[in-house]
Amino acid sequence: MSNPYKIRSTKIGNSAGFRLPADFYREYPQFANASGWIEVLSPNTAIVKIIPESIDDEDEDDSLMMRLFLDFAMIEALKNNSLQPYTTEMSEAAHKLIESVEIED
């Protein structure tokens, strides 16, 4: 997971917007000149989706359902403030559950 980035509200022409730090664009250059949307989930919580201008066509079809699922899961998790950090204990428990599972091609 990436580091959080602080944003600030700023006036842009006759509108208002959010300013992202230069570090964000250095780490994620694909988001420069991108568009997206913001959805308010509660009075104190909003989620921002930034969509890069170019998406590989062959990856787009394969990942569309995954992106839709992850968008849905994130919105649902933020609605109830049920997000929690993934701990070492959680990882160990997951590894114990699958340690004897064999995957066939």
KETORFI-854016 format. One record per atom (N, C-alpha, C, CB): residue number from 1; residue in one letter; x, y, z. Coordinates in pm, whole numbers, plus 50000, padded with zeros to 5 digits. Glycine has a CB too. Layout:
BEGIN
+-----+----+-------+-------+-------+
!   i ! aa !     x !     y !     z !
+-----+----+-------+-------+-------+
! NUM !  A !     X !     Y !     Z !
...
+-----+----+-------+-------+-------+
% end
This chain:
BEGIN
+-----+----+-------+-------+-------+
!   i ! aa !     x !     y !     z !
+-----+----+-------+-------+-------+
!   1 !  M ! 50085 ! 49882 ! 50000 !
!   1 !  M ! 50000 ! 50000 ! 50000 !
!   1 !  M ! 50089 ! 50124 ! 50000 !
!   1 !  M ! 49904 ! 50000 ! 50122 !
!   2 !  S ! 50046 ! 50227 ! 49933 !
!   2 !  S ! 50127 ! 50347 ! 49921 !
!   2 !  S ! 50111 ! 50437 ! 50042 !
!   2 !  S ! 50089 ! 50424 ! 49794 !
!   3 !  N ! 50195 ! 50538 ! 50049 !
!   3 !  N ! 50186 ! 50636 ! 50156 !
!   3 !  N ! 50068 ! 50729 ! 50132 !
!   3 !  N ! 50316 ! 50717 ! 50166 !
!   4 !  P ! 50005 ! 50778 ! 50238 !
!   4 !  P ! 49900 ! 50878 ! 50218 !
!   4 !  P ! 49962 ! 51012 ! 50179 !
!   4 !  P ! 49813 ! 50893 ! 50347 !
!   5 !  Y ! 49888 ! 51090 ! 50105 !
!   5 !  Y ! 49934 ! 51222 ! 50061 !
!   5 !  Y ! 49836 ! 51326 ! 50112 !
!   5 !  Y ! 49947 ! 51229 ! 49905 !
!   6 !  K ! 49890 ! 51433 ! 50170 !
!   6 !  K ! 49805 ! 51542 ! 50217 !
!   6 !  K ! 49762 ! 51627 ! 50098 !
!   6 !  K ! 49878 ! 51629 ! 50322 !
!   7 !  I ! 49637 ! 51663 ! 50093 !
!   7 !  I ! 49587 ! 51753 ! 49989 !
!   7 !  I ! 49534 ! 51878 ! 50056 !
!   7 !  I ! 49477 ! 51685 ! 49902 !
!   8 !  R ! 49529 ! 51986 ! 49981 !
!   8 !  R ! 49479 ! 52112 ! 50033 !
!   8 !  R ! 49377 ! 52169 ! 49936 !
!   8 !  R ! 49594 ! 52213 ! 50056 !
!   9 !  S ! 49274 ! 52229 ! 49991 !
!   9 !  S ! 49176 ! 52297 ! 49909 !
!   9 !  S ! 49239 ! 52427 ! 49859 !
!   9 !  S ! 49045 ! 52324 ! 49989 !
!  10 !  T ! 49210 ! 52460 ! 49733 !
!  10 !  T ! 49268 ! 52580 ! 49674 !
!  10 !  T ! 49173 ! 52638 ! 49572 !
!  10 !  T ! 49405 ! 52549 ! 49610 !
!  11 !  K ! 49186 ! 52765 ! 49543 !
!  11 !  K ! 49105 ! 52830 ! 49441 !
!  11 !  K ! 49173 ! 52811 ! 49306 !
!  11 !  K ! 49083 ! 52982 ! 49473 !
!  12 !  I ! 49095 ! 52767 ! 49208 !
!  12 !  I ! 49145 ! 52747 ! 49072 !
!  12 !  I ! 49054 ! 52826 ! 48980 !
!  12 !  I ! 49150 ! 52593 ! 49033 !
!  13 !  G ! 49100 ! 52942 ! 48937 !
!  13 !  G ! 49014 ! 53029 ! 48856 !
!  13 !  G ! 48893 ! 53070 ! 48937 !
!  13 !  G ! 48970 ! 52959 ! 48724 !
!  14 !  N ! 48771 ! 53049 ! 48882 !
!  14 !  N ! 48648 ! 53079 ! 48954 !
!  14 !  N ! 48597 ! 52958 ! 49032 !
!  14 !  N ! 48542 ! 53127 ! 48859 !
!  15 !  S ! 48670 ! 52850 ! 49029 !
!  15 !  S ! 48629 ! 52727 ! 49097 !
!  15 !  S ! 48722 ! 52697 ! 49214 !
!  15 !  S ! 48626 ! 52608 ! 48999 !
!  16 !  A ! 48690 ! 52590 ! 49282 !
!  16 !  A ! 48777 ! 52542 ! 49390 !
!  16 !  A ! 48824 ! 52403 ! 49352 !
!  16 !  A ! 48702 ! 52541 ! 49528 !
!  17 !  G ! 48936 ! 52362 ! 49408 !
!  17 !  G ! 48989 ! 52230 ! 49379 !
!  17 !  G ! 49082 ! 52185 ! 49490 !
!  17 !  G ! 49062 ! 52228 ! 49246 !
!  18 !  F ! 49144 ! 52070 ! 49468 !
!  18 !  F ! 49240 ! 52017 ! 49563 !
!  18 !  F ! 49378 ! 52014 ! 49499 !
!  18 !  F ! 49198 ! 51876 ! 49612 !
!  19 !  R ! 49476 ! 52049 ! 49576 !
!  19 !  R ! 49614 ! 52049 ! 49529 !
!  19 !  R ! 49683 ! 51925 ! 49584 !
!  19 !  R ! 49689 ! 52180 ! 49573 !
!  20 !  L ! 49744 ! 51848 ! 49493 !
!  20 !  L ! 49819 ! 51729 ! 49531 !
!  20 !  L ! 49968 ! 51764 ! 49534 !
!  20 !  L ! 49791 ! 51611 ! 49433 !
!  21 !  P ! 50043 ! 51706 ! 49626 !
!  21 !  P ! 50186 ! 51737 ! 49633 !
!  21 !  P ! 50261 ! 51679 ! 49514 !
!  21 !  P ! 50245 ! 51684 ! 49764 !
!  22 !  A ! 50375 ! 51740 ! 49482 !
!  22 !  A ! 50457 ! 51694 ! 49370 !
!  22 !  A ! 50504 ! 51550 ! 49389 !
!  22 !  A ! 50578 ! 51786 ! 49351 !
!  23 !  D ! 50525 ! 51508 ! 49514 !
!  23 !  D ! 50567 ! 51369 ! 49542 !
!  23 !  D ! 50467 ! 51269 ! 49486 !
!  23 !  D ! 50583 ! 51348 ! 49693 !
!  24 !  F ! 50338 ! 51303 ! 49491 !
!  24 !  F ! 50235 ! 51213 ! 49439 !
!  24 !  F ! 50258 ! 51187 ! 49290 !
!  24 !  F ! 50094 ! 51273 ! 49462 !
!  25 !  Y ! 50282 ! 51293 ! 49215 !
!  25 !  Y ! 50300 ! 51279 ! 49070 !
!  25 !  Y ! 50435 ! 51216 ! 49035 !
!  25 !  Y ! 50288 ! 51414 ! 49002 !
!  26 !  R ! 50536 ! 51234 ! 49120 !
!  26 !  R ! 50662 ! 51165 ! 49096 !
!  26 !  R ! 50645 ! 51014 ! 49116 !
!  26 !  R ! 50771 ! 51219 ! 49190 !
!  27 !  E ! 50570 ! 50974 ! 49217 !
!  27 !  E ! 50549 ! 50832 ! 49242 !
!  27 !  E ! 50449 ! 50770 ! 49145 !
!  27 !  E ! 50502 ! 50811 ! 49386 !
!  28 !  Y ! 50351 ! 50849 ! 49101 !
!  28 !  Y ! 50245 ! 50799 ! 49013 !
!  28 !  Y ! 50230 ! 50890 ! 48891 !
!  28 !  Y ! 50110 ! 50789 ! 49088 !
!  29 !  P ! 50326 ! 50890 ! 48800 !
!  29 !  P ! 50320 ! 50982 ! 48685 !
!  29 !  P ! 50202 ! 50955 ! 48593 !
!  29 !  P ! 50447 ! 50972 ! 48606 !
!  30 !  Q ! 50143 ! 50836 ! 48597 !
!  30 !  Q ! 50028 ! 50804 ! 48511 !
!  30 !  Q ! 49906 ! 50890 ! 48544 !
!  30 !  Q ! 49992 ! 50656 ! 48524 !
!  31 !  F ! 49904 ! 50955 ! 48661 !
!  31 !  F ! 49789 ! 51036 ! 48698 !
!  31 !  F ! 49801 ! 51183 ! 48657 !
!  31 !  F ! 49768 ! 51028 ! 48846 !
!  32 !  A ! 49915 ! 51221 ! 48600 !
!  32 !  A ! 49929 ! 51358 ! 48551 !
!  32 !  A ! 49831 ! 51377 ! 48436 !
!  32 !  A ! 50077 ! 51388 ! 48506 !
!  33 !  N ! 49757 ! 51484 ! 48435 !
!  33 !  N ! 49657 ! 51518 ! 48333 !
!  33 !  N ! 49543 ! 51417 ! 48325 !
!  33 !  N ! 49725 ! 51527 ! 48197 !
!  34 !  A ! 49520 ! 51342 ! 48432 !
!  34 !  A ! 49410 ! 51244 ! 48434 !
!  34 !  A ! 49282 ! 51313 ! 48480 !
!  34 !  A ! 49444 ! 51125 ! 48528 !
!  35 !  S ! 49172 ! 51246 ! 48457 !
!  35 !  S ! 49044 ! 51296 ! 48508 !
!  35 !  S ! 48987 ! 51191 ! 48602 !
!  35 !  S ! 48944 ! 51327 ! 48391 !
!  36 !  G ! 48874 ! 51219 ! 48660 !
!  36 !  G ! 48814 ! 51123 ! 48753 !
!  36 !  G ! 48689 ! 51180 ! 48816 !
!  36 !  G ! 48914 ! 51084 ! 48861 !
!  37 !  W ! 48657 ! 51130 ! 48934 !
!  37 !  W ! 48538 ! 51175 ! 49004 !
!  37 !  W ! 48560 ! 51164 ! 49154 !
!  37 !  W ! 48414 ! 51093 ! 48961 !
!  38 !  I ! 48475 ! 51232 ! 49230 !
!  38 !  I ! 48476 ! 51225 ! 49375 !
!  38 !  I ! 48335 ! 51193 ! 49421 !
!  38 !  I ! 48527 ! 51360 ! 49439 !
!  39 !  E ! 48323 ! 51104 ! 49518 !
!  39 !  E ! 48193 ! 51066 ! 49572 !
!  39 !  E ! 48195 ! 51086 ! 49723 !
!  39 !  E ! 48157 ! 50918 ! 49535 !
!  40 !  V ! 48097 ! 51158 ! 49774 !
!  40 !  V ! 48086 ! 51181 ! 49918 !
!  40 !  V ! 48014 ! 51062 ! 49979 !
!  40 !  V ! 48011 ! 51315 ! 49949 !
!  41 !  L ! 48082 ! 50995 ! 50074 !
!  41 !  L ! 48025 ! 50877 ! 50138 !
!  41 !  L ! 47953 ! 50909 ! 50268 !
!  41 !  L ! 48134 ! 50776 ! 50165 !
!  42 !  S ! 48000 ! 51013 ! 50336 !
!  42 !  S ! 47937 ! 51060 ! 50459 !
!  42 !  S ! 47976 ! 51206 ! 50475 !
!  42 !  S ! 47981 ! 50973 ! 50585 !
!  43 !  P ! 47922 ! 51275 ! 50575 !
!  43 !  P ! 47955 ! 51417 ! 50589 !
!  43 !  P ! 48105 ! 51444 ! 50603 !
!  43 !  P ! 47884 ! 51473 ! 50709 !
!  44 !  N ! 48184 ! 51348 ! 50651 !
!  44 !  N ! 48326 ! 51370 ! 50672 !
!  44 !  N ! 48415 ! 51281 ! 50587 !
!  44 !  N ! 48359 ! 51348 ! 50816 !
!  45 !  T ! 48358 ! 51208 ! 50491 !
!  45 !  T ! 48437 ! 51113 ! 50413 !
!  45 !  T ! 48400 ! 51120 ! 50265 !
!  45 !  T ! 48418 ! 50970 ! 50466 !
!  46 !  A ! 48502 ! 51126 ! 50181 !
!  46 !  A ! 48482 ! 51122 ! 50036 !
!  46 !  A ! 48589 ! 51031 ! 49977 !
!  46 !  A ! 48487 ! 51265 ! 49973 !
!  47 !  I ! 48558 ! 50975 ! 49863 !
!  47 !  I ! 48654 ! 50890 ! 49793 !
!  47 !  I ! 48677 ! 50950 ! 49656 !
!  47 !  I ! 48603 ! 50741 ! 49783 !
!  48 !  V ! 48804 ! 50951 ! 49613 !
!  48 !  V ! 48842 ! 51009 ! 49485 !
!  48 !  V ! 48891 ! 50897 ! 49394 !
!  48 !  V ! 48951 ! 51119 ! 49502 !
!  49 !  K ! 48843 ! 50895 ! 49271 !
!  49 !  K ! 48888 ! 50798 ! 49171 !
!  49 !  K ! 48955 ! 50877 ! 49061 !
!  49 !  K ! 48769 ! 50709 ! 49115 !
!  50 !  I ! 49084 ! 50850 ! 49037 !
!  50 !  I ! 49159 ! 50917 ! 48931 !
!  50 !  I ! 49184 ! 50814 ! 48822 !
!  50 !  I ! 49295 ! 50979 ! 48985 !
!  51 !  I ! 49146 ! 50847 ! 48699 !
!  51 !  I ! 49157 ! 50754 ! 48587 !
!  51 !  I ! 49261 ! 50807 ! 48489 !
!  51 !  I ! 49020 ! 50734 ! 48517 !
!  52 !  P ! 49373 ! 50734 ! 48472 !
!  52 !  P ! 49475 ! 50779 ! 48377 !
!  52 !  P ! 49417 ! 50787 ! 48236 !
!  52 !  P ! 49597 ! 50685 ! 48379 !
!  53 !  E ! 49475 ! 50873 ! 48151 !
!  53 !  E ! 49425 ! 50892 ! 48015 !
!  53 !  E ! 49436 ! 50766 ! 47931 !
!  53 !  E ! 49500 ! 51004 ! 47948 !
!  54 !  S ! 49547 ! 50695 ! 47939 !
!  54 !  S ! 49565 ! 50578 ! 47854 !
!  54 !  S ! 49566 ! 50451 ! 47938 !
!  54 !  S ! 49694 ! 50589 ! 47772 !
!  55 !  I ! 49482 ! 50357 ! 47899 !
!  55 !  I ! 49476 ! 50226 ! 47963 !
!  55 !  I ! 49499 ! 50125 ! 47852 !
!  55 !  I ! 49338 ! 50202 ! 48038 !
!  56 !  D ! 49587 ! 50029 ! 47876 !
!  56 !  D ! 49613 ! 49925 ! 47776 !
!  56 !  D ! 49485 ! 49850 ! 47743 !
!  56 !  D ! 49722 ! 49827 ! 47824 !
!  57 !  D ! 49453 ! 49838 ! 47613 !
!  57 !  D ! 49330 ! 49773 ! 47571 !
!  57 !  D ! 49322 ! 49628 ! 47614 !
!  57 !  D ! 49317 ! 49781 ! 47422 !
!  58 !  E ! 49433 ! 49553 ! 47607 !
!  58 !  E ! 49426 ! 49411 ! 47642 !
!  58 !  E ! 49407 ! 49392 ! 47792 !
!  58 !  E ! 49553 ! 49339 ! 47596 !
!  59 !  D ! 49459 ! 49483 ! 47874 !
!  59 !  D ! 49440 ! 49474 ! 48018 !
!  59 !  D ! 49303 ! 49525 ! 48060 !
!  59 !  D ! 49548 ! 49551 ! 48090 !
!  60 !  E ! 49244 ! 49615 ! 47980 !
!  60 !  E ! 49119 ! 49678 ! 48017 !
!  60 !  E ! 49006 ! 49576 ! 48033 !
!  60 !  E ! 49080 ! 49781 ! 47914 !
!  61 !  D ! 48990 ! 49485 ! 47937 !
!  61 !  D ! 48883 ! 49386 ! 47944 !
!  61 !  D ! 48901 ! 49293 ! 48063 !
!  61 !  D ! 48876 ! 49306 ! 47815 !
!  62 !  D ! 49025 ! 49248 ! 48085 !
!  62 !  D ! 49053 ! 49154 ! 48193 !
!  62 !  D ! 49033 ! 49216 ! 48330 !
!  62 !  D ! 49194 ! 49102 ! 48181 !
!  63 !  S ! 49060 ! 49344 ! 48343 !
!  63 !  S ! 49057 ! 49403 ! 48476 !
!  63 !  S ! 48930 ! 49483 ! 48506 !
!  63 !  S ! 49175 ! 49492 ! 48493 !
!  64 !  L ! 48840 ! 49496 ! 48411 !
!  64 !  L ! 48719 ! 49575 ! 48433 !
!  64 !  L ! 48639 ! 49523 ! 48552 !
!  64 !  L ! 48633 ! 49576 ! 48308 !
!  65 !  M ! 48613 ! 49394 ! 48555 !
!  65 !  M ! 48534 ! 49338 ! 48665 !
!  65 !  M ! 48606 ! 49354 ! 48798 !
!  65 !  M ! 48504 ! 49190 ! 48639 !
!  66 !  M ! 48737 ! 49337 ! 48798 !
!  66 !  M ! 48813 ! 49353 ! 48923 !
!  66 !  M ! 48807 ! 49497 ! 48971 !
!  66 !  M ! 48960 ! 49312 ! 48903 !
!  67 !  R ! 48821 ! 49594 ! 48879 !
!  67 !  R ! 48811 ! 49735 ! 48918 !
!  67 !  R ! 48674 ! 49768 ! 48974 !
!  67 !  R ! 48841 ! 49826 ! 48800 !
!  68 !  L ! 48569 ! 49717 ! 48909 !
!  68 !  L ! 48434 ! 49742 ! 48958 !
!  68 !  L ! 48414 ! 49681 ! 49097 !
!  68 !  L ! 48331 ! 49685 ! 48861 !
!  69 !  F ! 48463 ! 49559 ! 49117 !
!  69 !  F ! 48451 ! 49495 ! 49247 !
!  69 !  F ! 48527 ! 49573 ! 49353 !
!  69 !  F ! 48502 ! 49351 ! 49241 !
!  70 !  L ! 48650 ! 49613 ! 49324 !
!  70 !  L ! 48729 ! 49686 ! 49423 !
!  70 !  L ! 48668 ! 49822 ! 49455 !
!  70 !  L ! 48872 ! 49704 ! 49374 !
!  71 !  D ! 48613 ! 49890 ! 49354 !
!  71 !  D ! 48543 ! 50016 ! 49378 !
!  71 !  D ! 48425 ! 49994 ! 49473 !
!  71 !  D ! 48494 ! 50078 ! 49246 !
!  72 !  F ! 48347 ! 49891 ! 49446 !
!  72 !  F ! 48232 ! 49859 ! 49531 !
!  72 !  F ! 48278 ! 49825 ! 49673 !
!  72 !  F ! 48152 ! 49741 ! 49471 !
!  73 !  A ! 48380 ! 49741 ! 49686 !
!  73 !  A ! 48428 ! 49699 ! 49818 !
!  73 !  A ! 48479 ! 49819 ! 49898 !
!  73 !  A ! 48539 ! 49593 ! 49803 !
!  74 !  M ! 48550 ! 49910 ! 49832 !
!  74 !  M ! 48603 ! 50027 ! 49902 !
!  74 !  M ! 48490 ! 50118 ! 49949 !
!  74 !  M ! 48698 ! 50105 ! 49811 !
!  75 !  I ! 48392 ! 50140 ! 49866 !
!  75 !  I ! 48278 ! 50225 ! 49903 !
!  75 !  I ! 48204 ! 50165 ! 50021 !
!  75 !  I ! 48182 ! 50244 ! 49785 !
!  76 !  E ! 48179 ! 50034 ! 50017 !
!  76 !  E ! 48108 ! 49966 ! 50127 !
!  76 !  E ! 48189 ! 49971 ! 50256 !
!  76 !  E ! 48079 ! 49821 ! 50090 !
!  77 !  A ! 48319 ! 49950 ! 50247 !
!  77 !  A ! 48404 ! 49951 ! 50366 !
!  77 !  A ! 48408 ! 50090 ! 50428 !
!  77 !  A ! 48545 ! 49904 ! 50332 !
!  78 !  L ! 48413 ! 50194 ! 50345 !
!  78 !  L ! 48419 ! 50329 ! 50398 !
!  78 !  L ! 48286 ! 50376 ! 50455 !
!  78 !  L ! 48463 ! 50425 ! 50289 !
!  79 !  K ! 48176 ! 50320 ! 50408 !
!  79 !  K ! 48044 ! 50359 ! 50459 !
!  79 !  K ! 48033 ! 50333 ! 50608 !
!  79 !  K ! 47933 ! 50284 ! 50385 !
!  80 !  N ! 48084 ! 50220 ! 50653 !
!  80 !  N ! 48069 ! 50180 ! 50794 !
!  80 !  N ! 48197 ! 50199 ! 50874 !
!  80 !  N ! 48026 ! 50036 ! 50803 !
!  81 !  N ! 48294 ! 50268 ! 50818 !
!  81 !  N ! 48423 ! 50285 ! 50882 !
!  81 !  N ! 48478 ! 50152 ! 50933 !
!  81 !  N ! 48412 ! 50385 ! 50998 !
!  82 !  S ! 48465 ! 50048 ! 50850 !
!  82 !  S ! 48507 ! 49915 ! 50891 !
!  82 !  S ! 48646 ! 49878 ! 50840 !
!  82 !  S ! 48407 ! 49814 ! 50842 !
!  83 !  L ! 48716 ! 49971 ! 50779 !
!  83 !  L ! 48853 ! 49942 ! 50735 !
!  83 !  L ! 48943 ! 49930 ! 50857 !
!  83 !  L ! 48905 ! 50051 ! 50639 !
!  84 !  Q ! 49034 ! 49834 ! 50852 !
!  84 !  Q ! 49132 ! 49819 ! 50958 !
!  84 !  Q ! 49264 ! 49777 ! 50898 !
!  84 !  Q ! 49084 ! 49716 ! 51063 !
!  85 !  P ! 49374 ! 49807 ! 50966 !
!  85 !  P ! 49505 ! 49770 ! 50911 !
!  85 !  P ! 49520 ! 49618 ! 50903 !
!  85 !  P ! 49618 ! 49829 ! 50997 !
!  86 !  Y ! 49588 ! 49572 ! 50801 !
!  86 !  Y ! 49617 ! 49430 ! 50785 !
!  86 !  Y ! 49740 ! 49400 ! 50869 !
!  86 !  Y ! 49640 ! 49392 ! 50633 !
!  87 !  T ! 49722 ! 49322 ! 50975 !
!  87 !  T ! 49829 ! 49298 ! 51071 !
!  87 !  T ! 49906 ! 49170 ! 51040 !
!  87 !  T ! 49772 ! 49290 ! 51212 !
!  88 !  T ! 50019 ! 49155 ! 51106 !
!  88 !  T ! 50099 ! 49033 ! 51093 !
!  88 !  T ! 50019 ! 48912 ! 51140 !
!  88 !  T ! 50231 ! 49045 ! 51175 !
!  89 !  E ! 49940 ! 48930 ! 51246 !
!  89 !  E ! 49858 ! 48820 ! 51297 !
!  89 !  E ! 49755 ! 48775 ! 51193 !
!  89 !  E ! 49788 ! 48862 ! 51427 !
!  90 !  M ! 49694 ! 48870 ! 51124 !
!  90 !  M ! 49597 ! 48838 ! 51019 !
!  90 !  M ! 49666 ! 48760 ! 50907 !
!  90 !  M ! 49532 ! 48966 ! 50963 !
!  91 !  S ! 49787 ! 48802 ! 50869 !
!  91 !  S ! 49862 ! 48735 ! 50764 !
!  91 !  S ! 49896 ! 48593 ! 50805 !
!  91 !  S ! 49988 ! 48813 ! 50731 !
!  92 !  E ! 49942 ! 48575 ! 50929 !
!  92 !  E ! 49976 ! 48441 ! 50977 !
!  92 !  E ! 49853 ! 48350 ! 50978 !
!  92 !  E ! 50037 ! 48449 ! 51118 !
!  93 !  A ! 49739 ! 48402 ! 51021 !
!  93 !  A ! 49616 ! 48323 ! 51022 !
!  93 !  A ! 49577 ! 48282 ! 50881 !
!  93 !  A ! 49501 ! 48402 ! 51088 !
!  94 !  A ! 49591 ! 48372 ! 50785 !
!  94 !  A ! 49558 ! 48340 ! 50646 !
!  94 !  A ! 49652 ! 48234 ! 50591 !
!  94 !  A ! 49564 ! 48467 ! 50558 !
!  95 !  H ! 49780 ! 48246 ! 50622 !
!  95 !  H ! 49877 ! 48146 ! 50575 !
!  95 !  H ! 49848 ! 48008 ! 50634 !
!  95 !  H ! 50020 ! 48190 ! 50611 !
!  96 !  K ! 49805 ! 48002 ! 50760 !
!  96 !  K ! 49771 ! 47873 ! 50822 !
!  96 !  K ! 49652 ! 47809 ! 50751 !
!  96 !  K ! 49741 ! 47892 ! 50972 !
!  97 !  L ! 49556 ! 47891 ! 50709 !
!  97 !  L ! 49438 ! 47838 ! 50641 !
!  97 !  L ! 49472 ! 47774 ! 50507 !
!  97 !  L ! 49336 ! 47949 ! 50620 !
!  98 !  I ! 49571 ! 47826 ! 50439 !
!  98 !  I ! 49601 ! 47777 ! 50304 !
!  98 !  I ! 49731 ! 47698 ! 50295 !
!  98 !  I ! 49607 ! 47892 ! 50208 !
!  99 !  E ! 49794 ! 47669 ! 50408 !
!  99 !  E ! 49928 ! 47609 ! 50401 !
!  99 !  E ! 49930 ! 47471 ! 50336 !
!  99 !  E ! 49986 ! 47598 ! 50540 !
! 100 !  S ! 49824 ! 47391 ! 50347 !
! 100 !  S ! 49825 ! 47258 ! 50286 !
! 100 !  S ! 49746 ! 47252 ! 50154 !
! 100 !  S ! 49768 ! 47155 ! 50385 !
! 101 !  V ! 49704 ! 47366 ! 50104 !
! 101 !  V ! 49628 ! 47370 ! 49979 !
! 101 !  V ! 49723 ! 47360 ! 49861 !
! 101 !  V ! 49543 ! 47499 ! 49970 !
! 102 !  E ! 49690 ! 47270 ! 49767 !
! 102 !  E ! 49769 ! 47257 ! 49647 !
! 102 !  E ! 49686 ! 47306 ! 49528 !
! 102 !  E ! 49815 ! 47109 ! 49626 !
! 103 !  I ! 49753 ! 47381 ! 49441 !
! 103 !  I ! 49684 ! 47439 ! 49324 !
! 103 !  I ! 49723 ! 47360 ! 49200 !
! 103 !  I ! 49720 ! 47590 ! 49307 !
! 104 !  E ! 49622 ! 47321 ! 49123 !
! 104 !  E ! 49647 ! 47252 ! 48996 !
! 104 !  E ! 49631 ! 47351 ! 48882 !
! 104 !  E ! 49551 ! 47131 ! 48979 !
! 105 !  D ! 49700 ! 47324 ! 48771 !
! 105 !  D ! 49690 ! 47413 ! 48654 !
! 105 !  D ! 49556 ! 47396 ! 48586 !
! 105 !  D ! 49804 ! 47385 ! 48555 !
+-----+----+-------+-------+-------+
% end
